Amino acid sequence: TSSIDLRETAYRVLRMPSVADKTFLISIGDRSVGGMTARDQMVGPWQVPVADVAVTLMGFNTYRGEAFAMGERTPLAMINAAASGRMAVGEALTNIAAAPIASIGDIKLSANWMAAAGHGAEDAALFDTVHAVAMDLCPQLGISIPVGKDSLSMKTTWTDNGEKKEVVAPLSLIISAFSSVADVRQTLTPQLRTDCGDTVLLLVDLANGKARLGGSALAQAWGVSGAVAPDLESPHAVIKFIEQKQILTGSLKILAYHDRSDGGLFATVCEMMFAGRTGVTLVLPERASIIDTLFNEELGVVLQVRVDDKTTVLQAFQDAGISCQIIGHVTADATLRVIAGPQEVLCEQRADLHRAWSETTYRLQTLRDNPQCAQQEYDRIRDASDSGITPTLTFDSTNNIAAPFIATGVRPRVAILREQGVNGQIEMAAAFDRAGFAAFDVHMSDIIEGRVSLADFKGFAACGGFSYGDVLGAGEGWAKSILFNARARDQFEAFFKRDNTFALGVCNGCQMMSNLNQLIPGANAWPHFVKNKSEQFEARVAMLEIQQTPSLFFDGMAGSRLPVAVAHGEGYAEFADDTAIKNVQPLIALRFIDNAGQITERYPLNPNGSPQGITGLTTPDGRFTILMPHPERVFRSVQNSWHPDSWGEDGPWLRMFRNARKWVG
């Protein structure tokens, strides 16, 4: 590696698909559905996809949860198959350790084996790796593998102009690790904190100083494989690391956590910088090889701790026999500096590194999606003034305005309305339940066939999700099942005409209700909702500003700026013309805003591109409200991908459901 240019290597590694930003894949998957997600891929106020572990809640009234993480080191199998298997297990463990695991014995593994059975020495490699993982490593770790699967035909052959060709996949072991967690709030992320005083970065090295480069992103970036692969050689060190890390987590000694894997220490620190939008100065050990130290992918983690806690943390790992050393500190100048001995060997702006890391996802988005939207998201990285998610409340979210009404013991009935394929009804019911309603699951077939009558309910909530398999215009199809069925139409029309009822439409339910505007008093000016401007399903966290309207749901909330989960493919508010937009102004309840608080049409701050940021509307009497985002999925603080530390149990969005309970009386 002595002839390799450090700067060129750094940028090559960040652009490697195995290392680079995966937003193009992550943002098209609904991660908030169900309302049980406590930790998804997106981290921090700027929502950077660098999380080590996924964490879900076990219920709507608990902090207990379940953690899930993965590990795979397939390139190592080209050099040492058994090592690739051990390292896959090790990576899964250093990933899941970001969650508060009580003990390593609580972790269970699923093993997905892939190999080209019958090809050359692949059968022997598979046998050796299975033996190394299942018969040797996992028993030493005290971890079981109760489930798995295999795909043993990872080879394809064909003939091209009479020439026989073949492609053979290397042996691959994909490890999925699972564990229960007692308190999901203690999950650590890679976001470097700049609001906790003076801090330092520590490297916990589970390879005890070894820096093997075989099969690394560095090797691949330069078109070679290498000769010696990293390996997990001390199961005892892994056990002691997880034990000590969890003790330190419980005593609040660790501020940020990120495992060292694809891209090595360099990529690890870069990703932590991106999540925290800050700078870092790395100080490498004297006499260490710069390239080897920065880019080896041996097992290890980087921690951020307060200066006041560094001695305690260093001593804890030292007492456990684990190598741990200070490697740098956070700076405010948005620059990565690497110091080796007396010299500064690398100095790069965070934005330049971040753009290199995100270039792969940007180019794929440009090919697949609306290129203009892809460019806007890519350009956002350069915006040094972007403050990230910055909530502003005009009300006290801890004030339970529904409490006096709940105290009466009366629980008004609300229909949680769904159609074929809708999957957002559980979290909607949970939000109304917490606000003091009695929530009833009502399927459209119940109404159409006469089993349930809307006359028995004070309100209904039309839920989001994948109605009709999430085909285009699914909400419109849902509306037509009402408009073209006499019994259903009569029930909905009568419900809307009563003066003591309310209704909420979210996502597909929003699209459905917008197509019922002929039945809803005062809804004639509502727009239709069509395909997002990005041309993709959008699963994001977006900032909204609540407007001053008659909506009963947003009473007392006007002016608040809040993050919310977004998950829809057809959220673009389509109006007939500018006059229609002008006429609807008094009814606009929610608008997308940028992180400076300005109404925006820029992607991804406005994920669907709606004009003037419009994403929620109401009626003149405020009884009926429609919106595209999903406040019902984030009514607890812990359900938010990121939220200020000052938020308590109840998230600010719970207020809208409590407002409904207060309105009913």
N, C-alpha and C positions, 0 to 999 in steps of 0.2 A: 504493500500500500504506500510505499515511500514516494512513488511517482504520481500519486493521485492528487489532483487539485482539490483542496478542501471546499472552496466555495462552489465549484462546479458539482462536486459530490453532494453537497447539502441540497442544492436545488433539484438535482436528479432524484435523490431519495424522496423528497417531498412530493414529487410528481408521480412516483410509483403507485399504480392502482391499489396495491395492498396497503399503502401508507396513507394515500391521499383522502381528501374530503369525500364522503359518500352521500352528501345531501341529495343528489339526483335520485338516489334510491330511497332514502329515508323519508323525504318529504311527500312521497306519493303513497305512503302507507298510513292508515288510520291508527295512531298510537294512543289516542285518548278514549276510544270507544269503550264503554263499560264503566268509565269513571273510577277505575281501580288502579290507574297507573300513577305510581309515585316517582319513578325514575325511568325516563326514556333516554334515547341517544343524545338529545339536545341538552346542552349544559349552559347555565349561566344567563346573564341578561342579554347576551348577544346570540344565544341559541346556537352554539357550535357543537357539531356531532362528534363528541369525544368521550362519551361515558364508557366506563369499564364494565358496568353491570346494569341489568334491568331489574327493577323492583316493583312488584304489584302489591296492593293491599288485599287483606283477607276479607274486608267488609267495609261498610260505610260508617261504622262506629268503633273502629279499632285502629291502632297503629301497628298491629302485627301484620306481617307480610311475607312475601316469598321472593327470593333473589334468584336470578338466572344469569349465567355468563357462559362464554364459549372460549375454546382454545383450539388452535390448529397450527401446525408447523410443517405443512406438506413439503415445501422446498427442501427441508432437511433430509427427507427420505431419499433424495438423490445421492446423499453422502452416507447417512447412517440411519437406517429405517427405525431401529429400536429407539434411538435418540429422538427421532421425530415424534414418536408416540409418547415418550416421557415428557418431552417439552410441551406437547399439546395439553397434557394433564396439568403441567406446571403453569402454563399460561391461563388455563381456565381457573385455576386456584388463585393466582395473583389478581385476576380480574374480579372474581366473586368476593374476594377479600375486601373490596371497597365497600361492601355492605356489612352491617353489623352481625356477623355470624358468631353464634355463641361458642361453637367449637368445631374443629375440622371434621369431627365425626358426624356432624349434622349434614354434611355435604353428600349428595348422591350424584353419580355421574351417569350420563347416557353416552354410549360409544357408537359412532357411525363410522364403519369401516368401508373403505373403497380401495379396490385393487384390481389389477388385470390378471386374474387367476389363470394359470397355465402358461403365462408368458415368461420365458427365461427363468430368472431366479426370483420372480415376484412372489411365488408361493412360499419360498423360504423366508423372504423378507417379511411377509405377512405373519408367518408362524413366529418368527423371532420377536416381532413387535407386539403381537398378542401376548406372548409369554412375558415380555418385559413389562407390559402395562398391567395385565390382569393377574399374573402369578407372582410378580415381584414388587413393582412399585406401589400399587394400590393397597395391598395388604400391609406394607410398611407404613403407608400414610394413614391406615385405618379407615379407608374410604371404599365403599362398595359400588359396583356397576350393575344395578338391577335391571337395566334395560339397554337396548341398542338395536342396531340393524346393520345390514351389510349390502354392498353393491359390488359384486365381484366380476363384473364384465366391463371394466373400464378400459376397453380397447376397441378400436374400430379399424377396419381394413377396407380398401377399395382399389379398383383398377383405373388408372388414368392413362389412356392411349397405350394400353398393353403393359404398362408398368405398375407393379403391385406396390401400394403404399399403405402405411399404417400409422396411427397415432396411439400412443400408450400413455395413459395417465399414471403419474407416480403414486405409490402407496399413500393413502390419505387417511388419517384418523381425525375426525371432528369430535371433540369432546364438548358436551353440554353439561354444565354443573348447576345443581339446584340446591337450595337450602331455605329453611324457614328463618325469618328474622323477627326479633322481639319488638323492634321499634324502627320503622322505615325512615324516620327523621334523622337517624344517625348515619345514613348512607353518605359516603364521601364522594366528591367529584373532582375532576382535574382543574376546576376553575381556580386560578391563583387569586388570592384575596389581597386587596389593597386597602382594606378598611379595618385591619386587625393589628395595626402598629408594625414595628420592625419584625421582619421574618427572615428565615433562611430556608434554603432547599437542601434536602438530605437525599442521598442515594443509598437505598438498602440493597446490597449486592448479594444475591443468593448463589452466585457462582464463585464467591470467594476470590475475586480478582481476575478470574479467567476472562478472556475477551476473544472468543473464537468467532470467526466471521463467515464460516461456511453457510451457504444457503440464505444469507441475509439479504435485505433490500439493497444494501450497498453492493454486494456481489452481483445481484441481478441487474442493478442500474448500470454496471460496467460490463455486463454480458458474460459473466463467469459464474461458476457455482461454488468454488472454494473446495478445500480439502478436509477441513476439520469442522464439525458441526458443534454448536452449543449442546449442552446436555443437563439433565437434572440428576446430579450426582449425590445429593444429600437430602433424602426425604425428611430427615430429622430437622434440618434447617428450615424447610418449608413449614413443618408443624410448629416449630418455635416462633417463626415469623408471624404466622396467622394468630397464634396465641398472644404474642406481645402487641401486635397491631390492634387487636380487638380490645385489649386492656387500655391502650392509649386512646382509642376512639371513645371508649366509655368515660375516660377522664378528660375528654375534650382537648387533647393535646395536638391533634392533627387537623390542619385547616384544609389541605388539598391532597389528593392522592391520584397517582396515575401509574399504571404498570408499564414496564419497559418491554416492548415486544417489537412489532414491525417498525423498522427505522431506527431502533436503538435509542440511546439516551438523547440524541439530538432531536429526533422526532417527538419523543415524549415531552421534552421541555417546550418545544415549539407549540405543541397542542395545548399545553397548560397556559402558555402565553396567549394563544388565540382566544381561549375561553375566558381569560381574565382581562383581555385587552390591555396588557401591560408589558413592560420590558423585563429582561433577565440578564444578569451577568453570571456566566458559568466560569468557574475556576477549576481547571483540571489538575489532577495530581502531578507533581514534578516527576520527570523522567518517564511519564506515561506516553504511549503512542497516541497522538491526537485522534487519528482516524479510528484506531481500534477502540479507544475509549468512547468516542461519540456514536459509533455505528454498530457495535456488537449488540446482539439481541439475546444475550444471556438473561436468565430470570432475574428480575429485580423490580423495584418500584422507586418512584420519586415522591417525596413527601414535602409539604410546606408546613413549617411549624414556627411558632413565635420564638423570637430570640430568647425570651425568658424561659422557654420550655425546651430549648435545644439540648441542654445538658441532661435533662431527665430522659428525653427520647434516645439520645445517643447511648446513655448508660443502660437503658432497658434492653436495647438490642445487643450491646456489648455483653451484658450479663447472660444473654441467651446464646452467645457464641456466634452472632450474625454480624457480618461486616456492614457498618453504617458510617457514612462520612458526610461532612458538609461539602456541597459542590457549588454553591452560589447563593444569590439573593435576588429579590425582586427589585426592579428599578422603575422609575416613573417616566422614562424617556422613550418608551415604545421601541426599544432597540434590543437585539440579542447580541451580546458581546461574549466571546469565548477567549479566556485568558489561559495561556499555557506557559508556566514559568514566568519570566518577566515580560512576555510578549502578548499583545492582543493579536490573535491569529484569525479572528473572524469578527466582523461587525456588520450586521444587516438589520434593516428596518423591519419591524414586525409586519407591517402591511405588505411588504414585498414577499416575505416568507409565506404569509397567509395566502396571498394571491397565487403563489406557486403551488401551495398545498391544495387550493381550490380550483386550479386551472383544469384539472382532469374532469371534475364534475361540471364545470362551466362549459367545456367543449361538448360533453355528452348532452347536457341540457340544450345547448344550441342546436344540435342535430335533431333532438327528439321533440323539444317543446317550442314555444314561441321565442325566437332568438332575441327579441327586444327585452323580454322578461329576464332571460338568462343573463343578458348584458347588465341590466339594472341590478340584479343580485350580485353579480361579480364586482361591479363598480362600487357597491356599498362598502366593500372592504377598505377602500381608500378613504372613506369618510372619517376623518379623525375626530369630528365633532359628535359622532354617533354615541349617545350616552347609554344605549341599550334600553332594556325595559325599565321604565321609570314610573311606577304607579303613583297616582295622585288621587286621594279620596276627599270628597266634599261631605262625607258623613262618617259616623263612627260605626265601623263594621262590627264592633263588639257589643253594640246595643241591640238586643233582641226585641225589636218592636212588636214581634208576634207573641211575646211571652204572656201578656195579659189575656190574650184570646185563647192561647193554648191552655192556660190555667183554668179556663171554664170547663175543660173536658170535652168540649164540642169539637169534632173534627169534620169539617165540611168535605163532602165527597168530590174528588176530582178524577176524571177519566184520563188515564194515560193511554192515549190513542195510538194504535199502530196498524200497519198494513203488512202484507206479505214481505218478508225479508227485513223489515225494520229491526234494528238491533240496539237502539239507544234508549229503550224504554226503562231499563232497570235504574240507571242513574237519574233519569227524570223523576221516576217514582220516589227515589231516595231523597232528592232535593225537596219535593213537595211534602214528603213525610216529615222531614226534619223541621219544616216550616209550620207544621201543625195540621196538615190535611190528611184525610184518609184516601190513599191512592189506590185506584182500581185498574187492573189490566183489562183494556177493552180493545178487542180486535175488530177491524172493519166488518168482518163476517158476522160478528155478534150483532152489529147494528143492522146490516143488510138482511139478516135472517130473523130479526125481531127478538133476539134473546136479551138484548140490552137496549135501554132507552136513554137518550141524552137528557130527557126531562128529569132524570133522577140525579143529575150532577150540577154543581155550582159552576164548574169549569172543566175544560179539557186542555190537554197538552198534546199536540201532534208532534211525534218524535222524529228524530233523525235516524240515519242509518241507510242500509242498502235495500231500500224498498224495490220490489220487482227486480232483484238482482243488480240494482244500481244501474240499470240501463238509462240511457239519456232520456230526460223528461219524465223520470219515475214519479216525481211529485205531481206532475200534470196528469199522469195516468191515475194516480191516487184520487185526484180531484174529480176526474171523470167517472170514477166508480161511485162517486156521490151524486154528481150532477145528472147522470143517466140512469139512476136507480130511484124510483119514486119514493120508496120508504125512506131511504137514506137522505135524499134531498129534503123531504118534508121535515125530518128530524133536525137536520142541521139548520135549515131556514128558521124553524121555530126556536131553536136554541139561540141563534144570533139575535132574534127579535126580542127576546126577553131582556128586561132592563137590569137583571140581577145576575148576569152570567159573565164569565170571562173566558178567553182562550189564548193560548200561546202556541205558536208554530215555530219549530226550530229545524233548520237544515232542510231535509226532505219535507218536513211538516211545514216549513216556511214556504217552500215552493208549492206545496199542495194548497195552503190557505190563500196564497196570492192568486191562484186559479179559481178560488171560490169567491173572489171579490164581488161578484154580482149578487151574492147572498149576504154579504157582510155589510152592515150599514156604515157608510163613510169610507169604504175601502176601494172605491172606484179608481182612485189615483195610484194605487199600488202598482209597482212594476212586475214584469215577468222575470224569472230568474233562469238564466241560460248558462252555457258553458263558460268556464273561467277563461279569462284572457290568456292565461299561461298555457292553455290547452291541456292541462293536466289536473288530476285530483290533487288538492292541496291540503296537507296536514301540517299545520303550523301553530305557533303561538303568535298572536297578533295583538297590537294595542288598539283599544277602542276609546272613543270619547262619548259619554252619554249626553244626549242633547236634551234641551228643555222641551218636553212634550206632555200631553195629557196622559200618557201611558201609566196605568196603575202600577205596572211592574217596576218602573223607574222613579217612582215618587221619592223625592228627597235625594236623588242620586245625580242630578244634572251637574255637568261640569267635571265629573269624575273621569279619570283616565286609567283604564285597567287592562291588564293582559287577559287573554281568553284563548281557549282552545278552538282551533278552526279545523274542520275536516269536511270538505265538500268538493264536488267536481263541477257543480252548476250554481255558482253563487253570484254571477255577474248580473247586476240589476239593470235590466233592459227597459228603457222608456221609449215611448213613441217618438218624442222630440224634446227639444229644450223647454218648450212650454209645459210639457208634462212634468219635467223635473222641477220647474219653478212652482207649479201648483202643489207639489207634494212636500215642499219645504217644511211646513209646520208639523208634518207627521213623521219626519225623519227622527228616529229614536237613537240610532247608533251610527257612528262613522268610524272608519279606519283612520288612524293617525300615525304619523311617524314618531320616532323617539324624541323629537323636539316638541311634540304636541300639535303639529300642524296636520290638517286634513290632507290625505295623500291618495294618489292613484298609482304610486310607484310600487313595483313588485320588489320583494315579497311582503313589504309592510302592509300593502293592500293585496292580499293573496289572490283575489279574483278579478281585480281591476275595475271594480264598479265605479261609475262616475261620482265624483265628489265624495268618495269613500263610503257611499251609502250601503249599509248592511243590516239595517233594522228599521221597521216602520210600525206605526200604530194607527188607530182611528181617532176621529175628533173627540169621542167620549173616553178614549183611552182603555176601553175594555178588551180590545183585541190587538195583539202585538205579534209581529213576525220578525224573525232574525235568523241569519245564516250561522253565526258562531254558536258555540256550545257552552254557555255558562253553567248548565246543569252538570257538566263533567268536571268543573273546578270550583264547586261550592265549598269544599274544604281546602284550606291552605295547602295541605299535604298533597293534594291532587295536581297542583301546579308544577310544571317542569322547573320553574324558578319562581321564587317569591322572596320578598324582604324577610329578614330574620325576625322582624318585629311583628309579623302577622301571627295571630293565635290559631286556635282550632278552626274557627269559622272564617272562610274566605269572604271577600267583599261581595261576590256574586250571590251569596245566600240571601242578601238583602232583597233582591227582586222577588224571591219566593215568599219571604216574610211580608213584603209589601202586599202580595196577593192575599195572604191570610188576614192582614189588617183590613184590606178593602172589603173582604167578605164580612168581617165583623163577628 
